[in-house]
Amino acid sequence: MPGPLFTLTTDFGAGSGYPAQMKGVLLSAFPDARLVDVSHEVPRFDVLAGALLLEACVPWFALDAVHVAVVDPGVGTARRALCVVDAEGRRLIGPDNGLLTPFLGPGAHARAIAPGAAVAAPRSATFHGRDLFAPAAAFVAGGGAVERLGPEVDDPVRLGWPAAARHGGEVLGETLAADPFGNLITAIRESDLGGAPVARAFVAGQPVRFARTFGEVAPGELVAYVGSGGRVEVAVREGSAAARLGIRGTPVRLVFE
């Protein structure tokens, strides 16, 4: 039987030794553990970008995986450490700074990770990924009761990212983050379209084509489409929409037939 599955998502950088130290903690607890690097290239300190990456990736893993996420500019301060169990039973561990927002919907439960309870107090004030989050992940993966981590939290930090707004025959949103290709992820979810065909799309007030995929437009052309993560995205075919428009706050308007 394979060992427990852990995913790691951080802003540490691909050349950093910090992910290796976290893996060392997990492998010391479970030599047969399966470790998946979601990404260590979340933009530095960008909690929103990290949350959107988790939203897109975590649902594709088995429910018994344990997800450790560290984008934590407040490490060592009074910010809490959390273990979140969402309505479907997914377990996520990370800082209480909004990073786990996509999994804090109805039916979710959050527990503070209290140092000195189920896991030892951190050795360092600056590396809770290694000293607190990884040990907590090992604890729950080994069958430890989440309740033993610490007290229930009824007010976890939730990001107030802009939501899409539908008005009559159109939906309005804005860009939130960029992927490594420079494609821009927006606040408009596929569900916001309600299955209605999109007749026209506008990005930064300019008309663009709404297509099924970027291959349907010419190289260098802006295009809007429903991305694989379930949100409307804006891209430049064989180019970077982020370089052309900036990453965050560009308005997007879709008009239905």
Phi and psi restraints in degrees (value plus and minus 20) as a CYANA .aco file:
   2 PRO   PHI     -86.8   -46.8
   2 PRO   PSI     137.6   177.6
   3 GLY   PHI     -94.4   -54.4
   3 GLY   PSI     155.9   195.9
   4 PRO   PHI     -83.9   -43.9
   4 PRO   PSI     133.3   173.3
   5 LEU   PHI    -124.0   -84.0
   5 LEU   PSI     106.5   146.5
   6 PHE   PHI    -140.9  -100.9
   6 PHE   PSI     121.8   161.8
   7 THR   PHI    -134.4   -94.4
   7 THR   PSI     129.7   169.7
   8 LEU   PHI    -145.5  -105.5
   8 LEU   PSI     109.3   149.3
   9 THR   PHI    -152.8  -112.8
   9 THR   PSI      99.5   139.5
  10 THR   PHI    -165.5  -125.5
  10 THR   PSI     153.2   193.2
  11 ASP   PHI    -128.8   -88.8
  11 ASP   PSI       5.2    45.2
  12 PHE   PHI     -93.0   -53.0
  12 PHE   PSI     -46.2    -6.2
  13 GLY   PHI      77.5   117.5
  13 GLY   PSI     125.8   165.8
  14 ALA   PHI     -84.5   -44.5
  14 ALA   PSI     -48.7    -8.7
  15 GLY   PHI    -110.2   -70.2
  15 GLY   PSI     -15.2    24.8
  16 SER   PHI    -102.7   -62.7
  16 SER   PSI     128.3   168.3
  17 GLY   PHI    -107.0   -67.0
  17 GLY   PSI     -25.3    14.7
  18 TYR   PHI     -83.6   -43.6
  18 TYR   PSI     -63.5   -23.5
  19 PRO   PHI     -80.1   -40.1
  19 PRO   PSI     -55.9   -15.9
  20 ALA   PHI     -83.4   -43.4
  20 ALA   PSI     -57.1   -17.1
  21 GLN   PHI     -86.5   -46.5
  21 GLN   PSI     -60.4   -20.4
  22 MET   PHI     -82.6   -42.6
  22 MET   PSI     -61.7   -21.7
  23 LYS   PHI     -83.8   -43.8
  23 LYS   PSI     -56.1   -16.1
  24 GLY   PHI     -80.1   -40.1
  24 GLY   PSI     -60.4   -20.4
  25 VAL   PHI     -83.1   -43.1
  25 VAL   PSI     -66.0   -26.0
  26 LEU   PHI     -87.2   -47.2
  26 LEU   PSI     -60.3   -20.3
  27 LEU   PHI     -93.7   -53.7
  27 LEU   PSI     -46.9    -6.9
  28 SER   PHI     -85.6   -45.6
  28 SER   PSI     -55.5   -15.5
  29 ALA   PHI     -98.2   -58.2
  29 ALA   PSI     -56.7   -16.7
  30 PHE   PHI    -158.4  -118.4
  30 PHE   PSI      70.6   110.6
  31 PRO   PHI     -77.7   -37.7
  31 PRO   PSI     -43.8    -3.8
  32 ASP   PHI    -119.3   -79.3
  32 ASP   PSI      -3.8    36.2
  33 ALA   PHI     -82.3   -42.3
  33 ALA   PSI     130.1   170.1
  34 ARG   PHI    -124.3   -84.3
  34 ARG   PSI     104.8   144.8
  35 LEU   PHI    -138.0   -98.0
  35 LEU   PSI     107.0   147.0
  36 VAL   PHI    -139.8   -99.8
  36 VAL   PSI     103.3   143.3
  37 ASP   PHI    -105.4   -65.4
  37 ASP   PSI      85.5   125.5
  38 VAL   PHI     -84.6   -44.6
  38 VAL   PSI     -74.3   -34.3
  39 SER   PHI    -191.7  -151.7
  39 SER   PSI     125.4   165.4
  40 HIS   PHI    -135.6   -95.6
  40 HIS   PSI      -2.1    37.9
  41 GLU   PHI    -135.5   -95.5
  41 GLU   PSI       4.6    44.6
  42 VAL   PHI     -77.7   -37.7
  42 VAL   PSI     114.8   154.8
  43 PRO   PHI     -73.1   -33.1
  43 PRO   PSI     117.9   157.9
  44 ARG   PHI     -69.4   -29.4
  44 ARG   PSI     105.9   145.9
  45 PHE   PHI      47.1    87.1
  45 PHE   PSI     -11.5    28.5
  46 ASP   PHI    -110.3   -70.3
  46 ASP   PSI      68.0   108.0
  47 VAL   PHI     -83.4   -43.4
  47 VAL   PSI     -59.9   -19.9
  48 LEU   PHI     -82.3   -42.3
  48 LEU   PSI     -65.7   -25.7
  49 ALA   PHI     -81.6   -41.6
  49 ALA   PSI     -59.3   -19.3
  50 GLY   PHI     -84.6   -44.6
  50 GLY   PSI     -61.4   -21.4
  51 ALA   PHI     -82.9   -42.9
  51 ALA   PSI     -60.9   -20.9
  52 LEU   PHI     -87.6   -47.6
  52 LEU   PSI     -55.4   -15.4
  53 LEU   PHI     -85.7   -45.7
  53 LEU   PSI     -63.3   -23.3
  54 LEU   PHI     -81.7   -41.7
  54 LEU   PSI     -62.7   -22.7
  55 GLU   PHI     -76.5   -36.5
  55 GLU   PSI     -60.2   -20.2
  56 ALA   PHI     -97.6   -57.6
  56 ALA   PSI     -51.1   -11.1
  57 CYS   PHI    -121.6   -81.6
  57 CYS   PSI     -61.5   -21.5
  58 VAL   PHI     -78.2   -38.2
  58 VAL   PSI     -60.1   -20.1
  59 PRO   PHI     -81.8   -41.8
  59 PRO   PSI     -33.6     6.4
  60 TRP   PHI    -107.2   -67.2
  60 TRP   PSI     -23.5    16.5
  61 PHE   PHI    -116.7   -76.7
  61 PHE   PSI     137.6   177.6
  62 ALA   PHI     -79.6   -39.6
  62 ALA   PSI     131.5   171.5
  63 LEU   PHI     -86.1   -46.1
  63 LEU   PSI     -40.4    -0.4
  64 ASP   PHI    -106.4   -66.4
  64 ASP   PSI     -19.3    20.7
  65 ALA   PHI     -87.9   -47.9
  65 ALA   PSI     134.4   174.4
  66 VAL   PHI    -136.1   -96.1
  66 VAL   PSI     106.0   146.0
  67 HIS   PHI    -127.3   -87.3
  67 HIS   PSI     102.4   142.4
  68 VAL   PHI    -130.8   -90.8
  68 VAL   PSI     103.1   143.1
  69 ALA   PHI    -146.6  -106.6
  69 ALA   PSI     110.3   150.3
  70 VAL   PHI    -154.8  -114.8
  70 VAL   PSI      75.4   115.4
  71 VAL   PHI    -148.1  -108.1
  71 VAL   PSI      79.5   119.5
  72 ASP   PHI    -161.2  -121.2
  72 ASP   PSI      47.2    87.2
  73 PRO   PHI     -84.0   -44.0
  73 PRO   PSI     -35.1     4.9
  74 GLY   PHI    -118.4   -78.4
  74 GLY   PSI      -2.3    37.7
  75 VAL   PHI     -75.8   -35.8
  75 VAL   PSI     117.1   157.1
  76 GLY   PHI      64.6   104.6
  76 GLY   PSI     -25.7    14.3
  77 THR   PHI    -113.2   -73.2
  77 THR   PSI    -186.0  -146.0
  78 ALA   PHI     -95.7   -55.7
  78 ALA   PSI     -21.8    18.2
  79 ARG   PHI     -82.0   -42.0
  79 ARG   PSI     123.9   163.9
  80 ARG   PHI    -102.7   -62.7
  80 ARG   PSI     139.1   179.1
  81 ALA   PHI    -122.8   -82.8
  81 ALA   PSI     120.2   160.2
  82 LEU   PHI    -146.4  -106.4
  82 LEU   PSI     129.8   169.8
  83 CYS   PHI    -138.0   -98.0
  83 CYS   PSI      99.2   139.2
  84 VAL   PHI    -128.3   -88.3
  84 VAL   PSI     112.1   152.1
  85 VAL   PHI    -135.1   -95.1
  85 VAL   PSI      94.3   134.3
  86 ASP   PHI    -100.6   -60.6
  86 ASP   PSI    -198.5  -158.5
  87 ALA   PHI     -83.1   -43.1
  87 ALA   PSI     -42.8    -2.8
  88 GLU   PHI    -117.2   -77.2
  88 GLU   PSI     -19.4    20.6
  89 GLY   PHI      76.2   116.2
  89 GLY   PSI     -15.5    24.5
  90 ARG   PHI     -86.2   -46.2
  90 ARG   PSI     123.1   163.1
  91 ARG   PHI    -135.4   -95.4
  91 ARG   PSI     104.6   144.6
  92 LEU   PHI    -149.4  -109.4
  92 LEU   PSI     120.6   160.6
  93 ILE   PHI    -149.4  -109.4
  93 ILE   PSI     112.2   152.2
  94 GLY   PHI     157.1   197.1
  94 GLY   PSI    -193.0  -153.0
  95 PRO   PHI     -94.1   -54.1
  95 PRO   PSI     131.7   171.7
  96 ASP   PHI    -108.0   -68.0
  96 ASP   PSI      49.9    89.9
  97 ASN   PHI    -150.3  -110.3
  97 ASN   PSI      -5.2    34.8
  98 GLY   PHI      80.8   120.8
  98 GLY   PSI     -29.8    10.2
  99 LEU   PHI     -79.1   -39.1
  99 LEU   PSI     -51.3   -11.3
 100 LEU   PHI    -116.9   -76.9
 100 LEU   PSI      -6.4    33.6
 101 THR   PHI     -68.8   -28.8
 101 THR   PSI     -63.9   -23.9
 102 PRO   PHI     -80.3   -40.3
 102 PRO   PSI     -35.7     4.3
 103 PHE   PHI    -132.4   -92.4
 103 PHE   PSI      -4.3    35.7
 104 LEU   PHI    -126.0   -86.0
 104 LEU   PSI      12.1    52.1
 105 GLY   PHI     -99.5   -59.5
 105 GLY   PSI    -192.1  -152.1
 106 PRO   PHI     -75.1   -35.1
 106 PRO   PSI     116.4   156.4
 107 GLY   PHI      69.1   109.1
 107 GLY   PSI     -26.3    13.7
 108 ALA   PHI    -101.6   -61.6
 108 ALA   PSI     134.0   174.0
 109 HIS   PHI    -150.8  -110.8
 109 HIS   PSI     121.2   161.2
 110 ALA   PHI    -143.9  -103.9
 110 ALA   PSI     120.3   160.3
 111 ARG   PHI    -145.7  -105.7
 111 ARG   PSI     117.7   157.7
 112 ALA   PHI     -92.2   -52.2
 112 ALA   PSI     123.1   163.1
 113 ILE   PHI    -114.1   -74.1
 113 ILE   PSI      85.1   125.1
 114 ALA   PHI    -110.5   -70.5
 114 ALA   PSI      93.6   133.6
 115 PRO   PHI     -77.5   -37.5
 115 PRO   PSI     115.0   155.0
 116 GLY   PHI      72.5   112.5
 116 GLY   PSI     -24.6    15.4
 117 ALA   PHI    -110.5   -70.5
 117 ALA   PSI    -123.4   -83.4
 118 ALA   PHI     -95.6   -55.6
 118 ALA   PSI     -42.8    -2.8
 119 VAL   PHI    -144.9  -104.9
 119 VAL   PSI     132.9   172.9
 120 ALA   PHI     -88.9   -48.9
 120 ALA   PSI     138.6   178.6
 121 ALA   PHI     -83.4   -43.4
 121 ALA   PSI     123.1   163.1
 122 PRO   PHI     -81.1   -41.1
 122 PRO   PSI     123.3   163.3
 123 ARG   PHI     -91.0   -51.0
 123 ARG   PSI     -52.6   -12.6
 124 SER   PHI    -144.9  -104.9
 124 SER   PSI     126.1   166.1
 125 ALA   PHI    -101.7   -61.7
 125 ALA   PSI     -27.3    12.7
 126 THR   PHI    -136.1   -96.1
 126 THR   PSI     -18.2    21.8
 127 PHE   PHI    -159.9  -119.9
 127 PHE   PSI      47.9    87.9
 128 HIS   PHI     -91.3   -51.3
 128 HIS   PSI     -40.3    -0.3
 129 GLY   PHI     -77.4   -37.4
 129 GLY   PSI     -64.7   -24.7
 130 ARG   PHI    -101.0   -61.0
 130 ARG   PSI     -61.6   -21.6
 131 ASP   PHI    -113.5   -73.5
 131 ASP   PSI     -36.2     3.8
 132 LEU   PHI    -150.0  -110.0
 132 LEU   PSI     -72.3   -32.3
 133 PHE   PHI     -89.9   -49.9
 133 PHE   PSI     -66.2   -26.2
 134 ALA   PHI     -83.7   -43.7
 134 ALA   PSI     -65.0   -25.0
 135 PRO   PHI     -81.3   -41.3
 135 PRO   PSI     -57.7   -17.7
 136 ALA   PHI     -85.1   -45.1
 136 ALA   PSI     -59.2   -19.2
 137 ALA   PHI     -83.3   -43.3
 137 ALA   PSI     -61.7   -21.7
 138 ALA   PHI     -84.3   -44.3
 138 ALA   PSI     -57.9   -17.9
 139 PHE   PHI     -81.4   -41.4
 139 PHE   PSI     -70.1   -30.1
 140 VAL   PHI     -92.4   -52.4
 140 VAL   PSI     -53.4   -13.4
 141 ALA   PHI     -84.8   -44.8
 141 ALA   PSI     -49.0    -9.0
 142 GLY   PHI    -103.9   -63.9
 142 GLY   PSI     -12.4    27.6
 143 GLY   PHI      77.1   117.1
 143 GLY   PSI     -14.7    25.3
 144 GLY   PHI     -85.8   -45.8
 144 GLY   PSI     119.7   159.7
 145 ALA   PHI     -89.2   -49.2
 145 ALA   PSI     110.3   150.3
 146 VAL   PHI     -76.5   -36.5
 146 VAL   PSI     -54.1   -14.1
 147 GLU   PHI     -80.4   -40.4
 147 GLU   PSI     -44.6    -4.6
 148 ARG   PHI     -97.6   -57.6
 148 ARG   PSI     -33.2     6.8
 149 LEU   PHI     -88.2   -48.2
 149 LEU   PSI     -54.8   -14.8
 150 GLY   PHI     141.8   181.8
 150 GLY   PSI    -192.9  -152.9
 151 PRO   PHI     -91.2   -51.2
 151 PRO   PSI     135.4   175.4
 152 GLU   PHI     -86.6   -46.6
 152 GLU   PSI     125.2   165.2
 153 VAL   PHI    -136.2   -96.2
 153 VAL   PSI      98.1   138.1
 154 ASP   PHI    -121.0   -81.0
 154 ASP   PSI     -18.3    21.7
 155 ASP   PHI    -154.7  -114.7
 155 ASP   PSI      31.7    71.7
 156 PRO   PHI     -81.0   -41.0
 156 PRO   PSI     129.6   169.6
 157 VAL   PHI     -87.8   -47.8
 157 VAL   PSI     109.2   149.2
 158 ARG   PHI    -139.2   -99.2
 158 ARG   PSI     113.7   153.7
 159 LEU   PHI     -88.4   -48.4
 159 LEU   PSI     117.2   157.2
 160 GLY   PHI    -115.5   -75.5
 160 GLY   PSI      33.5    73.5
 161 TRP   PHI     -88.1   -48.1
 161 TRP   PSI     132.2   172.2
 162 PRO   PHI     -82.6   -42.6
 162 PRO   PSI     113.8   153.8
 163 ALA   PHI    -116.9   -76.9
 163 ALA   PSI     138.0   178.0
 164 ALA   PHI     -92.1   -52.1
 164 ALA   PSI     132.1   172.1
 165 ALA   PHI    -148.4  -108.4
 165 ALA   PSI     106.1   146.1
 166 ARG   PHI    -121.5   -81.5
 166 ARG   PSI     109.3   149.3
 167 HIS   PHI    -150.3  -110.3
 167 HIS   PSI      86.0   126.0
 168 GLY   PHI      39.0    79.0
 168 GLY   PSI    -137.7   -97.7
 169 GLY   PHI    -115.1   -75.1
 169 GLY   PSI       3.8    43.8
 170 GLU   PHI    -169.1  -129.1
 170 GLU   PSI     141.9   181.9
 171 VAL   PHI    -149.7  -109.7
 171 VAL   PSI     118.6   158.6
 172 LEU   PHI    -136.8   -96.8
 172 LEU   PSI     121.3   161.3
 173 GLY   PHI    -177.0  -137.0
 173 GLY   PSI    -187.0  -147.0
 174 GLU   PHI    -171.8  -131.8
 174 GLU   PSI     144.5   184.5
 175 THR   PHI     -97.0   -57.0
 175 THR   PSI     125.4   165.4
 176 LEU   PHI    -139.5   -99.5
 176 LEU   PSI     -57.4   -17.4
 177 ALA   PHI    -179.8  -139.8
 177 ALA   PSI     147.8   187.8
 178 ALA   PHI    -141.8  -101.8
 178 ALA   PSI     127.3   167.3
 179 ASP   PHI    -111.9   -71.9
 179 ASP   PSI     158.0   198.0
 180 PRO   PHI     -82.6   -42.6
 180 PRO   PSI     -37.7     2.3
 181 PHE   PHI    -106.3   -66.3
 181 PHE   PSI     -25.3    14.7
 182 GLY   PHI      66.0   106.0
 182 GLY   PSI     -11.6    28.4
 183 ASN   PHI     -93.7   -53.7
 183 ASN   PSI     118.1   158.1
 184 LEU   PHI    -119.3   -79.3
 184 LEU   PSI     106.0   146.0
 185 ILE   PHI    -109.5   -69.5
 185 ILE   PSI     113.9   153.9
 186 THR   PHI    -130.9   -90.9
 186 THR   PSI     151.5   191.5
 187 ALA   PHI     -95.8   -55.8
 187 ALA   PSI     -27.5    12.5
 188 ILE   PHI    -107.5   -67.5
 188 ILE   PSI      97.1   137.1
 189 ARG   PHI    -108.0   -68.0
 189 ARG   PSI     136.8   176.8
 190 GLU   PHI     -77.3   -37.3
 190 GLU   PSI     -55.4   -15.4
 191 SER   PHI     -85.4   -45.4
 191 SER   PSI     -44.9    -4.9
 192 ASP   PHI     -86.9   -46.9
 192 ASP   PSI     -40.4    -0.4
 193 LEU   PHI     -98.5   -58.5
 193 LEU   PSI     -41.8    -1.8
 194 GLY   PHI      41.3    81.3
 194 GLY   PSI       3.7    43.7
 195 GLY   PHI      58.5    98.5
 195 GLY   PSI     -18.8    21.2
 196 ALA   PHI     -98.2   -58.2
 196 ALA   PSI     118.1   158.1
 197 PRO   PHI     -85.8   -45.8
 197 PRO   PSI     119.1   159.1
 198 VAL   PHI    -111.2   -71.2
 198 VAL   PSI     101.2   141.2
 199 ALA   PHI    -109.0   -69.0
 199 ALA   PSI     -59.6   -19.6
 200 ARG   PHI    -162.1  -122.1
 200 ARG   PSI     129.5   169.5
 201 ALA   PHI    -152.6  -112.6
 201 ALA   PSI     123.6   163.6
 202 PHE   PHI    -151.7  -111.7
 202 PHE   PSI     111.7   151.7
 203 VAL   PHI    -144.5  -104.5
 203 VAL   PSI     103.4   143.4
 204 ALA   PHI      35.0    75.0
 204 ALA   PSI      14.0    54.0
 205 GLY   PHI      62.3   102.3
 205 GLY   PSI     -24.8    15.2
 206 GLN   PHI    -122.8   -82.8
 206 GLN   PSI     120.3   160.3
 207 PRO   PHI     -89.1   -49.1
 207 PRO   PSI     116.6   156.6
 208 VAL   PHI    -154.2  -114.2
 208 VAL   PSI     143.6   183.6
 209 ARG   PHI    -100.4   -60.4
 209 ARG   PSI     117.9   157.9
 210 PHE   PHI    -120.2   -80.2
 210 PHE   PSI      95.2   135.2
 211 ALA   PHI    -146.7  -106.7
 211 ALA   PSI     154.6   194.6
 212 ARG   PHI     -98.4   -58.4
 212 ARG   PSI     -53.6   -13.6
 213 THR   PHI    -176.8  -136.8
 213 THR   PSI     140.9   180.9
 214 PHE   PHI     -86.7   -46.7
 214 PHE   PSI     -39.5     0.5
 215 GLY   PHI     -87.6   -47.6
 215 GLY   PSI     -28.3    11.7
 216 GLU   PHI    -108.5   -68.5
 216 GLU   PSI     -20.9    19.1
 217 VAL   PHI    -141.1  -101.1
 217 VAL   PSI     149.1   189.1
 218 ALA   PHI     -96.8   -56.8
 218 ALA   PSI     133.4   173.4
 219 PRO   PHI     -74.4   -34.4
 219 PRO   PSI     115.1   155.1
 220 GLY   PHI      68.0   108.0
 220 GLY   PSI     -25.1    14.9
 221 GLU   PHI    -111.4   -71.4
 221 GLU   PSI     120.6   160.6
 222 LEU   PHI     -92.9   -52.9
 222 LEU   PSI     124.8   164.8
 223 VAL   PHI    -169.2  -129.2
 223 VAL   PSI     125.5   165.5
 224 ALA   PHI    -133.5   -93.5
 224 ALA   PSI     127.0   167.0
 225 TYR   PHI    -185.5  -145.5
 225 TYR   PSI     146.2   186.2
 226 VAL   PHI    -105.7   -65.7
 226 VAL   PSI      98.2   138.2
 227 GLY   PHI    -101.2   -61.2
 227 GLY   PSI     152.6   192.6
 228 SER   PHI     -88.1   -48.1
 228 SER   PSI     -38.1     1.9
 229 GLY   PHI    -107.2   -67.2
 229 GLY   PSI     -16.8    23.2
 230 GLY   PHI      67.9   107.9
 230 GLY   PSI      -8.8    31.2
 231 ARG   PHI    -140.8  -100.8
 231 ARG   PSI     133.3   173.3
 232 VAL   PHI     -87.1   -47.1
 232 VAL   PSI     117.5   157.5
 233 GLU   PHI    -145.7  -105.7
 233 GLU   PSI     141.0   181.0
 234 VAL   PHI    -144.6  -104.6
 234 VAL   PSI     110.5   150.5
 235 ALA   PHI    -156.2  -116.2
 235 ALA   PSI     144.1   184.1
 236 VAL   PHI    -134.0   -94.0
 236 VAL   PSI     102.1   142.1
 237 ARG   PHI     -80.2   -40.2
 237 ARG   PSI     105.4   145.4
 238 GLU   PHI      36.9    76.9
 238 GLU   PSI      10.7    50.7
 239 GLY   PHI    -171.4  -131.4
 239 GLY   PSI    -184.1  -144.1
 240 SER   PHI    -144.6  -104.6
 240 SER   PSI      95.1   135.1
 241 ALA   PHI     -87.4   -47.4
 241 ALA   PSI     -52.9   -12.9
 242 ALA   PHI     -82.7   -42.7
 242 ALA   PSI     -61.0   -21.0
 243 ALA   PHI     -87.5   -47.5
 243 ALA   PSI     -52.4   -12.4
 244 ARG   PHI    -101.9   -61.9
 244 ARG   PSI     -57.1   -17.1
 245 LEU   PHI    -133.7   -93.7
 245 LEU   PSI     -34.2     5.8
 246 GLY   PHI      68.0   108.0
 246 GLY   PSI     144.9   184.9
 247 ILE   PHI    -107.3   -67.3
 247 ILE   PSI     -62.6   -22.6
 248 ARG   PHI    -144.9  -104.9
 248 ARG   PSI     119.6   159.6
 249 GLY   PHI      73.6   113.6
 249 GLY   PSI     -17.4    22.6
 250 THR   PHI     -95.4   -55.4
 250 THR   PSI     105.1   145.1
 251 PRO   PHI     -90.1   -50.1
 251 PRO   PSI     123.6   163.6
 252 VAL   PHI    -151.1  -111.1
 252 VAL   PSI     112.0   152.0
 253 ARG   PHI    -151.4  -111.4
 253 ARG   PSI     108.4   148.4
 254 LEU   PHI    -135.8   -95.8
 254 LEU   PSI     112.3   152.3
 255 VAL   PHI    -133.5   -93.5
 255 VAL   PSI     111.3   151.3
 256 PHE   PHI    -110.3   -70.3
 256 PHE   PSI     139.3   179.3
